[in-house]
C-alpha cells in the first residue's frame, strides 16, 4: 500500500467498512515565519485583511502534518485513519506548530 492510499476521515464510521483499531497516530510539524513575511504581516495588521503569507504557511504546515500522519499510519500497518483532527499553536512569535491526529485502523 502507498502512503497516498491511506484513507483519512474526520468521521468515526466509514460507510461499508468494518475495522479494527490499531491505535493513536500523529503527524506533527513546526514551521518558522520568515522576516519578510513578518514585515508584510505587520503592515497588513495595521490596515486589516487576510495575511496571505501566514495562510500559506499554515496551509503548508497542515499538508505536511497530514502527510506525516499517513506515513505513521502506514508504518503501523493501518489502512486508514478515522476521527482525524487538527491542533495548532504558536510556540513563539516566530513559530507555529500543527498536529494532525486520529485513530489508525485496519479494515476487515
Backbone atoms as SQL, in Angstrom:
CREATE TABLE atoms (id INTEGER PRIMARY KEY, chain TEXT, resi INTEGER, resn TEXT, atom TEXT, x REAL, y REAL, z REAL);
INSERT INTO atoms VALUES
  (1, 'A', 1, 'UNK', 'N', 0.850, -1.180, 0.000),
  (2, 'A', 1, 'UNK', 'CA', 0.000, 0.000, 0.000),
  (3, 'A', 1, 'UNK', 'C', 0.894, 1.240, 0.000),
  (4, 'A', 2, 'UNK', 'N', 0.476, 2.231, -0.742),
  (5, 'A', 2, 'UNK', 'CA', 1.181, 3.510, -0.798),
  (6, 'A', 2, 'UNK', 'C', 0.633, 4.454, 0.270),
  (7, 'A', 3, 'UNK', 'N', 1.467, 5.371, 0.705),
  (8, 'A', 3, 'UNK', 'CA', 1.045, 6.360, 1.698),
  (9, 'A', 3, 'UNK', 'C', -0.193, 7.123, 1.236),
  (10, 'A', 4, 'UNK', 'N', -0.251, 7.458, -0.038),
  (11, 'A', 4, 'UNK', 'CA', -1.379, 8.234, -0.569),
  (12, 'A', 4, 'UNK', 'C', -2.691, 7.449, -0.546),
  (13, 'A', 5, 'UNK', 'N', -2.615, 6.124, -0.379),
  (14, 'A', 5, 'UNK', 'CA', -3.812, 5.286, -0.342),
  (15, 'A', 5, 'UNK', 'C', -4.426, 5.187, 1.056),
  (16, 'A', 6, 'UNK', 'N', -3.745, 5.694, 2.063),
  (17, 'A', 6, 'UNK', 'CA', -4.277, 5.673, 3.427),
  (18, 'A', 6, 'UNK', 'C', -5.482, 6.606, 3.481),
  (19, 'A', 7, 'UNK', 'N', -6.648, 6.049, 3.803),
  (20, 'A', 7, 'UNK', 'CA', -7.867, 6.843, 3.911),
  (21, 'A', 7, 'UNK', 'C', -7.818, 7.652, 5.204),
  (22, 'A', 8, 'UNK', 'N', -8.031, 8.941, 5.097),
  (23, 'A', 8, 'UNK', 'CA', -8.080, 9.817, 6.273),
  (24, 'A', 8, 'UNK', 'C', -9.443, 10.483, 6.286),
  (25, 'A', 9, 'UNK', 'N', -10.167, 10.310, 7.392),
  (26, 'A', 9, 'UNK', 'CA', -11.502, 10.879, 7.501),
  (27, 'A', 9, 'UNK', 'C', -11.719, 11.474, 8.889),
  (28, 'A', 10, 'UNK', 'N', -12.554, 12.480, 8.942),
  (29, 'A', 10, 'UNK', 'CA', -12.877, 13.105, 10.231),
  (30, 'A', 10, 'UNK', 'C', -14.038, 12.394, 10.922),
  (31, 'A', 11, 'UNK', 'N', -14.635, 11.429, 10.238),
  (32, 'A', 11, 'UNK', 'CA', -15.769, 10.708, 10.812),
  (33, 'A', 11, 'UNK', 'C', -15.301, 9.478, 11.581),
  (34, 'A', 12, 'UNK', 'N', -16.186, 8.963, 12.431),
  (35, 'A', 12, 'UNK', 'CA', -15.864, 7.759, 13.196),
  (36, 'A', 12, 'UNK', 'C', -16.124, 6.501, 12.374),
  (37, 'A', 13, 'UNK', 'N', -17.145, 6.553, 11.533),
  (38, 'A', 13, 'UNK', 'CA', -17.530, 5.388, 10.737),
  (39, 'A', 13, 'UNK', 'C', -17.247, 5.648, 9.267),
  (40, 'A', 14, 'UNK', 'N', -16.804, 4.593, 8.589),
  (41, 'A', 14, 'UNK', 'CA', -16.587, 4.650, 7.148),
  (42, 'A', 14, 'UNK', 'C', -17.654, 3.749, 6.527),
  (43, 'A', 15, 'UNK', 'N', -18.617, 4.318, 5.822),
  (44, 'A', 15, 'UNK', 'CA', -19.713, 3.518, 5.262),
  (45, 'A', 15, 'UNK', 'C', -19.196, 2.328, 4.454),
  (46, 'A', 16, 'UNK', 'N', -19.749, 1.151, 4.765),
  (47, 'A', 16, 'UNK', 'CA', -19.378, -0.056, 4.035),
  (48, 'A', 16, 'UNK', 'C', -18.105, -0.720, 4.517),
  (49, 'A', 17, 'UNK', 'N', -17.505, -0.206, 5.592),
  (50, 'A', 17, 'UNK', 'CA', -16.251, -0.775, 6.090),
  (51, 'A', 17, 'UNK', 'C', -16.337, -1.035, 7.589),
  (52, 'A', 18, 'UNK', 'N', -15.936, -2.235, 7.977),
  (53, 'A', 18, 'UNK', 'CA', -15.699, -2.533, 9.387),
  (54, 'A', 18, 'UNK', 'C', -14.192, -2.475, 9.584),
  (55, 'A', 19, 'UNK', 'N', -13.772, -2.166, 10.791),
  (56, 'A', 19, 'UNK', 'CA', -12.333, -2.067, 11.029),
  (57, 'A', 19, 'UNK', 'C', -11.995, -2.434, 12.463),
  (58, 'A', 20, 'UNK', 'N', -10.721, -2.746, 12.649),
  (59, 'A', 20, 'UNK', 'CA', -10.192, -2.927, 13.997),
  (60, 'A', 20, 'UNK', 'C', -9.278, -1.749, 14.292),
  (61, 'A', 21, 'UNK', 'N', -9.288, -1.326, 15.525),
  (62, 'A', 21, 'UNK', 'CA', -8.477, -0.176, 15.934),
  (63, 'A', 21, 'UNK', 'C', -7.045, -0.632, 16.186),
  (64, 'A', 22, 'UNK', 'N', -6.106, 0.078, 15.602),
  (65, 'A', 22, 'UNK', 'CA', -4.689, -0.195, 15.839),
  (66, 'A', 22, 'UNK', 'C', -4.171, 0.699, 16.960),
  (67, 'A', 23, 'UNK', 'N', -4.497, 1.980, 16.918),
  (68, 'A', 23, 'UNK', 'CA', -4.062, 2.887, 17.978),
  (69, 'A', 23, 'UNK', 'C', -3.990, 4.326, 17.512),
  (70, 'A', 24, 'UNK', 'N', -3.534, 5.170, 18.413),
  (71, 'A', 24, 'UNK', 'CA', -3.394, 6.596, 18.107),
  (72, 'A', 24, 'UNK', 'C', -2.283, 6.805, 17.087),
  (73, 'A', 25, 'UNK', 'N', -2.481, 7.810, 16.243),
  (74, 'A', 25, 'UNK', 'CA', -1.466, 8.150, 15.251),
  (75, 'A', 25, 'UNK', 'C', -1.408, 9.670, 15.126),
  (76, 'A', 26, 'UNK', 'N', -0.200, 10.177, 14.918),
  (77, 'A', 26, 'UNK', 'CA', 0.029, 11.620, 14.876),
  (78, 'A', 26, 'UNK', 'C', 0.883, 11.991, 13.677),
  (79, 'A', 27, 'UNK', 'N', 0.753, 13.227, 13.251),
  (80, 'A', 27, 'UNK', 'CA', 1.648, 13.839, 12.279),
  (81, 'A', 27, 'UNK', 'C', 1.901, 15.260, 12.752),
  (82, 'A', 28, 'UNK', 'N', 3.148, 15.604, 12.966),
  (83, 'A', 28, 'UNK', 'CA', 3.496, 16.907, 13.545),
  (84, 'A', 28, 'UNK', 'C', 4.456, 17.669, 12.646),
  (85, 'A', 29, 'UNK', 'N', 4.350, 18.979, 12.678),
  (86, 'A', 29, 'UNK', 'CA', 5.333, 19.839, 12.028),
  (87, 'A', 29, 'UNK', 'C', 5.367, 21.182, 12.741),
  (88, 'A', 30, 'UNK', 'N', 6.523, 21.795, 12.723),
  (89, 'A', 30, 'UNK', 'CA', 6.689, 23.150, 13.242),
  (90, 'A', 30, 'UNK', 'C', 7.330, 23.977, 12.142),
  (91, 'A', 31, 'UNK', 'N', 6.725, 25.094, 11.842),
  (92, 'A', 31, 'UNK', 'CA', 7.198, 25.967, 10.772),
  (93, 'A', 31, 'UNK', 'C', 7.568, 27.323, 11.357),
  (94, 'A', 32, 'UNK', 'N', 8.632, 27.906, 10.833),
  (95, 'A', 32, 'UNK', 'CA', 9.004, 29.250, 11.286),
  (96, 'A', 32, 'UNK', 'C', 8.598, 30.271, 10.237),
  (97, 'A', 33, 'UNK', 'N', 8.208, 31.420, 10.719),
  (98, 'A', 33, 'UNK', 'CA', 7.860, 32.540, 9.841),
  (99, 'A', 33, 'UNK', 'C', 9.155, 33.258, 9.486),
  (100, 'A', 34, 'UNK', 'N', 9.245, 33.751, 8.261),
  (101, 'A', 34, 'UNK', 'CA', 10.465, 34.470, 7.916),
  (102, 'A', 34, 'UNK', 'C', 10.281, 35.974, 8.105),
  (103, 'A', 35, 'UNK', 'N', 11.383, 36.680, 8.137),
  (104, 'A', 35, 'UNK', 'CA', 11.382, 38.114, 8.426),
  (105, 'A', 35, 'UNK', 'C', 10.566, 38.900, 7.408),
  (106, 'A', 36, 'UNK', 'N', 10.688, 38.561, 6.134),
  (107, 'A', 36, 'UNK', 'CA', 9.954, 39.282, 5.093),
  (108, 'A', 36, 'UNK', 'C', 8.449, 39.130, 5.312),
  (109, 'A', 37, 'UNK', 'N', 8.021, 37.915, 5.643),
  (110, 'A', 37, 'UNK', 'CA', 6.597, 37.694, 5.922),
  (111, 'A', 37, 'UNK', 'C', 6.161, 38.512, 7.132),
  (112, 'A', 38, 'UNK', 'N', 7.012, 38.573, 8.147),
  (113, 'A', 38, 'UNK', 'CA', 6.658, 39.321, 9.360),
  (114, 'A', 38, 'UNK', 'C', 6.464, 40.804, 9.068),
  (115, 'A', 39, 'UNK', 'N', 7.322, 41.368, 8.234),
  (116, 'A', 39, 'UNK', 'CA', 7.199, 42.788, 7.885),
  (117, 'A', 39, 'UNK', 'C', 5.891, 43.025, 7.133),
  (118, 'A', 40, 'UNK', 'N', 5.615, 42.174, 6.131),
  (119, 'A', 40, 'UNK', 'CA', 4.370, 42.297, 5.366),
  (120, 'A', 40, 'UNK', 'C', 3.150, 42.108, 6.249),
  (121, 'A', 41, 'UNK', 'N', 3.232, 41.168, 7.178),
  (122, 'A', 41, 'UNK', 'CA', 2.114, 40.920, 8.089),
  (123, 'A', 41, 'UNK', 'C', 1.892, 42.111, 9.004),
  (124, 'A', 42, 'UNK', 'N', 2.972, 42.760, 9.402),
  (125, 'A', 42, 'UNK', 'CA', 2.847, 43.943, 10.256),
  (126, 'A', 42, 'UNK', 'C', 2.084, 45.053, 9.562),
  (127, 'A', 43, 'UNK', 'N', 2.378, 45.276, 8.288),
  (128, 'A', 43, 'UNK', 'CA', 1.645, 46.294, 7.521),
  (129, 'A', 43, 'UNK', 'C', 0.179, 45.896, 7.360),
  (130, 'A', 44, 'UNK', 'N', -0.068, 44.627, 7.076),
  (131, 'A', 44, 'UNK', 'CA', -1.433, 44.154, 6.882),
  (132, 'A', 44, 'UNK', 'C', -2.221, 44.256, 8.184),
  (133, 'A', 45, 'UNK', 'N', -1.550, 44.034, 9.296),
  (134, 'A', 45, 'UNK', 'CA', -2.196, 44.126, 10.602),
  (135, 'A', 45, 'UNK', 'C', -2.696, 45.547, 10.862),
  (136, 'A', 46, 'UNK', 'N', -1.980, 46.522, 10.359),
  (137, 'A', 46, 'UNK', 'CA', -2.361, 47.928, 10.547),
  (138, 'A', 46, 'UNK', 'C', -3.625, 48.255, 9.750),
  (139, 'A', 47, 'UNK', 'N', -3.686, 47.781, 8.502),
  (140, 'A', 47, 'UNK', 'CA', -4.811, 48.127, 7.630),
  (141, 'A', 47, 'UNK', 'C', -5.935, 47.097, 7.650),
  (142, 'A', 48, 'UNK', 'N', -5.677, 45.917, 8.169),
  (143, 'A', 48, 'UNK', 'CA', -6.691, 44.866, 8.241),
  (144, 'A', 48, 'UNK', 'C', -6.692, 43.987, 7.009),
  (145, 'A', 49, 'UNK', 'N', -7.357, 42.848, 7.106),
  (146, 'A', 49, 'UNK', 'CA', -7.461, 41.920, 5.984),
  (147, 'A', 49, 'UNK', 'C', -6.682, 40.646, 6.226),
  (148, 'A', 50, 'UNK', 'N', -6.813, 39.742, 5.271),
  (149, 'A', 50, 'UNK', 'CA', -6.137, 38.450, 5.371),
  (150, 'A', 50, 'UNK', 'C', -4.636, 38.617, 5.192),
  (151, 'A', 51, 'UNK', 'N', -3.882, 37.902, 5.991),
  (152, 'A', 51, 'UNK', 'CA', -2.424, 37.877, 5.858),
  (153, 'A', 51, 'UNK', 'C', -2.086, 36.600, 5.096),
  (154, 'A', 52, 'UNK', 'N', -2.021, 36.718, 3.774),
  (155, 'A', 52, 'UNK', 'CA', -1.886, 35.555, 2.904),
  (156, 'A', 52, 'UNK', 'C', -0.614, 34.757, 3.172),
  (157, 'A', 53, 'UNK', 'N', 0.466, 35.421, 3.543),
  (158, 'A', 53, 'UNK', 'CA', 1.712, 34.705, 3.822),
  (159, 'A', 53, 'UNK', 'C', 1.519, 33.731, 4.979),
  (160, 'A', 54, 'UNK', 'N', 0.786, 34.135, 6.008),
  (161, 'A', 54, 'UNK', 'CA', 0.527, 33.253, 7.148),
  (162, 'A', 54, 'UNK', 'C', -0.468, 32.160, 6.779),
  (163, 'A', 55, 'UNK', 'N', -1.450, 32.494, 5.956),
  (164, 'A', 55, 'UNK', 'CA', -2.399, 31.482, 5.495),
  (165, 'A', 55, 'UNK', 'C', -1.662, 30.403, 4.717),
  (166, 'A', 56, 'UNK', 'N', -0.749, 30.809, 3.847),
  (167, 'A', 56, 'UNK', 'CA', 0.051, 29.854, 3.080),
  (168, 'A', 56, 'UNK', 'C', 0.926, 29.017, 3.999),
  (169, 'A', 57, 'UNK', 'N', 1.525, 29.644, 5.009),
  (170, 'A', 57, 'UNK', 'CA', 2.369, 28.936, 5.969),
  (171, 'A', 57, 'UNK', 'C', 1.568, 27.850, 6.684),
  (172, 'A', 58, 'UNK', 'N', 0.375, 28.192, 7.164),
  (173, 'A', 58, 'UNK', 'CA', -0.444, 27.225, 7.893),
  (174, 'A', 58, 'UNK', 'C', -1.015, 26.149, 6.973),
  (175, 'A', 59, 'UNK', 'N', -1.328, 26.504, 5.732),
  (176, 'A', 59, 'UNK', 'CA', -1.803, 25.508, 4.769),
  (177, 'A', 59, 'UNK', 'C', -0.708, 24.496, 4.479),
  (178, 'A', 60, 'UNK', 'N', 0.512, 24.977, 4.275),
  (179, 'A', 60, 'UNK', 'CA', 1.646, 24.084, 4.040),
  (180, 'A', 60, 'UNK', 'C', 1.891, 23.201, 5.261),
  (181, 'A', 61, 'UNK', 'N', 1.829, 23.782, 6.449),
  (182, 'A', 61, 'UNK', 'CA', 2.032, 23.016, 7.680),
  (183, 'A', 61, 'UNK', 'C', 0.961, 21.938, 7.823),
  (184, 'A', 62, 'UNK', 'N', -0.286, 22.273, 7.507),
  (185, 'A', 62, 'UNK', 'CA', -1.376, 21.293, 7.568),
  (186, 'A', 62, 'UNK', 'C', -1.113, 20.137, 6.613),
  (187, 'A', 63, 'UNK', 'N', -0.694, 20.437, 5.390),
  (188, 'A', 63, 'UNK', 'CA', -0.423, 19.398, 4.399),
  (189, 'A', 63, 'UNK', 'C', 0.721, 18.489, 4.840),
  (190, 'A', 64, 'UNK', 'N', 1.759, 19.067, 5.422),
  (191, 'A', 64, 'UNK', 'CA', 2.888, 18.279, 5.927),
  (192, 'A', 64, 'UNK', 'C', 2.429, 17.385, 7.074),
  (193, 'A', 65, 'UNK', 'N', 1.627, 17.925, 7.979),
  (194, 'A', 65, 'UNK', 'CA', 1.139, 17.149, 9.120),
  (195, 'A', 65, 'UNK', 'C', 0.302, 15.956, 8.652),
  (196, 'A', 66, 'UNK', 'N', -0.564, 16.158, 7.654),
  (197, 'A', 66, 'UNK', 'CA', -1.372, 15.048, 7.129),
  (198, 'A', 66, 'UNK', 'C', -0.482, 14.009, 6.458),
  (199, 'A', 67, 'UNK', 'N', 0.514, 14.457, 5.701),
  (200, 'A', 67, 'UNK', 'CA', 1.440, 13.542, 5.044),
  (201, 'A', 67, 'UNK', 'C', 2.162, 12.683, 6.080),
  (202, 'A', 68, 'UNK', 'N', 2.612, 13.292, 7.155),
  (203, 'A', 68, 'UNK', 'CA', 3.301, 12.544, 8.215),
  (204, 'A', 68, 'UNK', 'C', 2.344, 11.616, 8.960),
  (205, 'A', 69, 'UNK', 'N', 1.111, 12.051, 9.143),
  (206, 'A', 69, 'UNK', 'CA', 0.085, 11.198, 9.745),
  (207, 'A', 69, 'UNK', 'C', -0.099, 9.940, 8.902),
  (208, 'A', 70, 'UNK', 'N', -0.232, 10.116, 7.587),
  (209, 'A', 70, 'UNK', 'CA', -0.400, 8.970, 6.685),
  (210, 'A', 70, 'UNK', 'C', 0.809, 8.030, 6.755),
  (211, 'A', 71, 'UNK', 'N', 2.010, 8.592, 6.752),
  (212, 'A', 71, 'UNK', 'CA', 3.213, 7.758, 6.809),
  (213, 'A', 71, 'UNK', 'C', 3.269, 6.981, 8.119),
  (214, 'A', 72, 'UNK', 'N', 2.961, 7.638, 9.231),
  (215, 'A', 72, 'UNK', 'CA', 2.980, 6.953, 10.523),
  (216, 'A', 72, 'UNK', 'C', 1.914, 5.864, 10.586),
  (217, 'A', 73, 'UNK', 'N', 0.739, 6.111, 10.001),
  (218, 'A', 73, 'UNK', 'CA', -0.312, 5.089, 9.947),
  (219, 'A', 73, 'UNK', 'C', 0.152, 3.896, 9.112),
  (220, 'A', 74, 'UNK', 'N', 0.779, 4.170, 7.978),
  (221, 'A', 74, 'UNK', 'CA', 1.305, 3.112, 7.122),
  (222, 'A', 74, 'UNK', 'C', 2.341, 2.290, 7.873),
  (223, 'A', 75, 'UNK', 'N', 3.231, 2.959, 8.596),
  (224, 'A', 75, 'UNK', 'CA', 4.262, 2.268, 9.376),
  (225, 'A', 75, 'UNK', 'C', 3.657, 1.369, 10.452),
  (226, 'A', 76, 'UNK', 'N', 2.462, 1.709, 10.924),
  (227, 'A', 76, 'UNK', 'CA', 1.765, 0.905, 11.934),
  (228, 'A', 76, 'UNK', 'C', 0.985, -0.249, 11.305),
  (229, 'A', 77, 'UNK', 'N', 0.927, -0.309, 9.977),
  (230, 'A', 77, 'UNK', 'CA', 0.173, -1.349, 9.290),
  (231, 'A', 77, 'UNK', 'C', -1.291, -1.006, 9.093),
  (232, 'A', 78, 'UNK', 'N', -1.635, 0.263, 9.196),
  (233, 'A', 78, 'UNK', 'CA', -3.027, 0.706, 9.073),
  (234, 'A', 78, 'UNK', 'C', -3.422, 0.886, 7.609),
  (235, 'A', 79, 'UNK', 'N', -4.733, 0.827, 7.386),
  (236, 'A', 79, 'UNK', 'CA', -5.316, 1.124, 6.078),
  (237, 'A', 79, 'UNK', 'C', -5.945, 2.506, 6.057),
  (238, 'A', 80, 'UNK', 'N', -6.206, 3.047, 7.252),
  (239, 'A', 80, 'UNK', 'CA', -6.888, 4.329, 7.325),
  (240, 'A', 80, 'UNK', 'C', -6.734, 4.979, 8.683),
  (241, 'A', 81, 'UNK', 'N', -7.210, 6.212, 8.747),
  (242, 'A', 81, 'UNK', 'CA', -7.236, 6.979, 9.995),
  (243, 'A', 81, 'UNK', 'C', -8.635, 7.560, 10.121),
  (244, 'A', 82, 'UNK', 'N', -9.301, 7.259, 11.236),
  (245, 'A', 82, 'UNK', 'CA', -10.630, 7.811, 11.490),
  (246, 'A', 82, 'UNK', 'C', -10.530, 8.850, 12.596),
  (247, 'A', 83, 'UNK', 'N', -11.549, 9.693, 12.675),
  (248, 'A', 83, 'UNK', 'CA', -11.622, 10.735, 13.709),
  (249, 'A', 83, 'UNK', 'C', -10.403, 11.666, 13.672),
  (250, 'A', 84, 'UNK', 'N', -9.920, 11.986, 12.454),
  (251, 'A', 84, 'UNK', 'CA', -8.760, 12.863, 12.320),
  (252, 'A', 84, 'UNK', 'C', -9.138, 14.280, 12.732),
  (253, 'A', 85, 'UNK', 'N', -8.237, 14.899, 13.465),
  (254, 'A', 85, 'UNK', 'CA', -8.412, 16.274, 13.925),
  (255, 'A', 85, 'UNK', 'C', -7.094, 17.021, 13.754),
  (256, 'A', 86, 'UNK', 'N', -7.196, 18.349, 13.809),
  (257, 'A', 86, 'UNK', 'CA', -6.022, 19.215, 13.786),
  (258, 'A', 86, 'UNK', 'C', -5.941, 19.988, 15.085),
  (259, 'A', 87, 'UNK', 'N', -4.730, 20.320, 15.456),
  (260, 'A', 87, 'UNK', 'CA', -4.488, 21.252, 16.548),
  (261, 'A', 87, 'UNK', 'C', -3.321, 22.118, 16.099),
  (262, 'A', 88, 'UNK', 'N', -3.349, 23.387, 16.430),
  (263, 'A', 88, 'UNK', 'CA', -2.232, 24.267, 16.084),
  (264, 'A', 88, 'UNK', 'C', -1.988, 25.228, 17.226),
  (265, 'A', 89, 'UNK', 'N', -0.759, 25.697, 17.290),
  (266, 'A', 89, 'UNK', 'CA', -0.390, 26.600, 18.372),
  (267, 'A', 89, 'UNK', 'C', 0.834, 27.402, 17.951),
  (268, 'A', 90, 'UNK', 'N', 0.963, 28.572, 18.531),
  (269, 'A', 90, 'UNK', 'CA', 2.171, 29.377, 18.352),
  (270, 'A', 90, 'UNK', 'C', 3.139, 28.999, 19.459),
  (271, 'A', 91, 'UNK', 'N', 4.302, 28.518, 19.069),
  (272, 'A', 91, 'UNK', 'CA', 5.331, 28.182, 20.053),
  (273, 'A', 91, 'UNK', 'C', 6.012, 29.459, 20.520),
  (274, 'A', 92, 'UNK', 'N', 6.198, 30.367, 19.590),
  (275, 'A', 92, 'UNK', 'CA', 6.778, 31.676, 19.891),
  (276, 'A', 92, 'UNK', 'C', 6.214, 32.647, 18.857),
  (277, 'A', 93, 'UNK', 'N', 6.683, 33.863, 18.886),
  (278, 'A', 93, 'UNK', 'CA', 6.208, 34.857, 17.916),
  (279, 'A', 93, 'UNK', 'C', 6.579, 34.464, 16.490),
  (280, 'A', 94, 'UNK', 'N', 7.579, 33.596, 16.331),
  (281, 'A', 94, 'UNK', 'CA', 8.072, 33.246, 15.004),
  (282, 'A', 94, 'UNK', 'C', 7.787, 31.809, 14.574),
  (283, 'A', 95, 'UNK', 'N', 7.159, 30.994, 15.433),
  (284, 'A', 95, 'UNK', 'CA', 6.968, 29.581, 15.097),
  (285, 'A', 95, 'UNK', 'C', 5.537, 29.116, 15.350),
  (286, 'A', 96, 'UNK', 'N', 5.043, 28.327, 14.405),
  (287, 'A', 96, 'UNK', 'CA', 3.720, 27.710, 14.509),
  (288, 'A', 96, 'UNK', 'C', 3.896, 26.198, 14.435),
  (289, 'A', 97, 'UNK', 'N', 3.156, 25.489, 15.239),
  (290, 'A', 97, 'UNK', 'CA', 3.163, 24.034, 15.166),
  (291, 'A', 97, 'UNK', 'C', 1.761, 23.545, 14.814),
  (292, 'A', 98, 'UNK', 'N', 1.709, 22.513, 13.990),
  (293, 'A', 98, 'UNK', 'CA', 0.437, 21.917, 13.598),
  (294, 'A', 98, 'UNK', 'C', 0.534, 20.419, 13.848),
  (295, 'A', 99, 'UNK', 'N', -0.496, 19.873, 14.483),
  (296, 'A', 99, 'UNK', 'CA', -0.588, 18.437, 14.726),
  (297, 'A', 99, 'UNK', 'C', -1.849, 17.910, 14.061),
  (298, 'A', 100, 'UNK', 'N', -1.700, 16.836, 13.313),
  (299, 'A', 100, 'UNK', 'CA', -2.842, 16.081, 12.796),
  (300, 'A', 100, 'UNK', 'C', -2.849, 14.784, 13.590),
  (301, 'A', 101, 'UNK', 'N', -4.006, 14.410, 14.125),
  (302, 'A', 101, 'UNK', 'CA', -4.051, 13.190, 14.928),
  (303, 'A', 101, 'UNK', 'C', -5.379, 12.475, 14.736),
  (304, 'A', 102, 'UNK', 'N', -5.367, 11.190, 15.004),
  (305, 'A', 102, 'UNK', 'CA', -6.572, 10.395, 14.854),
  (306, 'A', 102, 'UNK', 'C', -6.322, 8.974, 15.318),
  (307, 'A', 103, 'UNK', 'N', -7.195, 8.070, 14.901),
  (308, 'A', 103, 'UNK', 'CA', -7.103, 6.663, 15.275),
  (309, 'A', 103, 'UNK', 'C', -6.775, 5.843, 14.033),
  (310, 'A', 104, 'UNK', 'N', -5.637, 5.148, 14.075),
  (311, 'A', 104, 'UNK', 'CA', -5.230, 4.285, 12.969),
  (312, 'A', 104, 'UNK', 'C', -6.075, 3.013, 13.003),
  (313, 'A', 105, 'UNK', 'N', -6.569, 2.593, 11.834),
  (314, 'A', 105, 'UNK', 'CA', -7.433, 1.417, 11.758),
  (315, 'A', 105, 'UNK', 'C', -6.994, 0.490, 10.624),
  (316, 'A', 106, 'UNK', 'N', -7.363, -0.792, 10.782),
  (317, 'A', 106, 'UNK', 'CA', -7.142, -1.805, 9.747),
  (318, 'A', 106, 'UNK', 'C', -8.517, -2.284, 9.309),
  (319, 'A', 107, 'UNK', 'N', -8.830, -2.127, 8.023),
  (320, 'A', 107, 'UNK', 'CA', -10.130, -2.555, 7.513),
  (321, 'A', 107, 'UNK', 'C', -10.199, -4.075, 7.443),
  (322, 'A', 108, 'UNK', 'N', -11.382, -4.617, 7.773),
  (323, 'A', 108, 'UNK', 'CA', -11.590, -6.076, 7.745),
  (324, 'A', 108, 'UNK', 'C', -12.029, -6.509, 6.359);
